[in-house]
Amino acid sequence: MQDRTVAVIGAGLIGQSWSALFAAHGYDVLAWDPANNWEERFQAKSSHALRQVCSIAPSLSEIGRIQAVGTLQEAVASAFWIQENAPESVPVKIELYEQIEESASKDAILASSTSSLTWSMLASSLRAPDRFITAHPFNPPHLMPLVEIFAPHPQTRETARGFYDGLGRHTVVLDREAVGHIANRLASALWREAVSLVEEGVASVSAIDAALVNGPGLRWSVIGAHMAYHLGGGSGGIEYYLRHLGPSQERRWASLGTPTLTQELVGKIVEGVLEEAGGRTIEELEAERDAALVRVLAAKAGGRL
């Protein structure tokens, strides 16, 4: 086992992004995917993402290699870290883990990028569950700093924190596992209300998105929800806010919607999103998003990343 070799299992959007981040920090990446003819697209996408990381972090001088390999066994055999990015299916992941454990070092850590499944759902059939963690990134992982970790074994948890911190990530450790972890639960709650506003005809899709980006979204990029309300209480802080404005918050909570994705509502959302996209392709929108994220990250770091 080589402590500079990382296996990336599943070479779609998340795997491409992880590969770039690992390589940018000097790790050699062995990637594998079960799809047909995946290698060329993977190499192009991961190379592009690697250039993005290097452009915002020019001090990263030791760049690792990214290699697409033909078998799962070849990918994991020499890896000390295995980042799994398979579809969100418990049976699919468990079957994959059985194959990984047959070929991987007994000391390797297996990390799942799962966005919604829990550690308990996935660890039940593992021979070495103490070496398994869930490590959910926010898309795209090579730009978004967040990694949410759940690992019951203390030593593995601390090893994972150290590994991802070393990649310049901001790790958050869950004290108790939860479906969707932290960030996706918050995002799902917000999007549910955004969908409800469309359903109720309060505003257009583009207006709702604009209100978020230019209002709370901007504030949340530098301060969290609890701390924002702490400042919202003025000199009295969060205690004043909860005592004096808590009832108004409860009235807002009570008015929040619980939309159902009917065919009519889906049609409204699709129409509104396409209108907001203005004819831009997914690739063009991704490029605009990534460029904006780079600018935001640079601004937050004072121009130094």
Summary of the structure (lengths in Angstrom):
residues: 305
radius of gyration: 21.2
end to end distance: 31.1
largest distance: 62.4
contacts: 912
relative contact order: 0.09
helix: 54%
strand: 13%
